[in-house]
Amino acid sequence: MDLDNIKQNLSDAGCNKDDSVIILKMCESGNMEGALQMMRKDRCRLIDELHESGRKVDRMDYLIRQTEKEIAVKG
């Protein structure tokens, strides 16, 4: 795999610089299993962030619905 491509994709995926450097060094040294493990760990972090964002959207939707109901009752 092309290291520049890996570096760019890690950056685009939001991988922090320290982890990107470690992953790239692992790839350079042929430790693809270690690199894969770190990428999977970072993927889990991204999924956790996605779920947290979803919960925030759900809370905002709830507030919007409650506000709309209140406006309808008063209107």
Secondary structure as UniProt FT lines:
FT   HELIX           3..12
FT   TURN            13..14
FT   HELIX           17..29
FT   HELIX           32..74
//
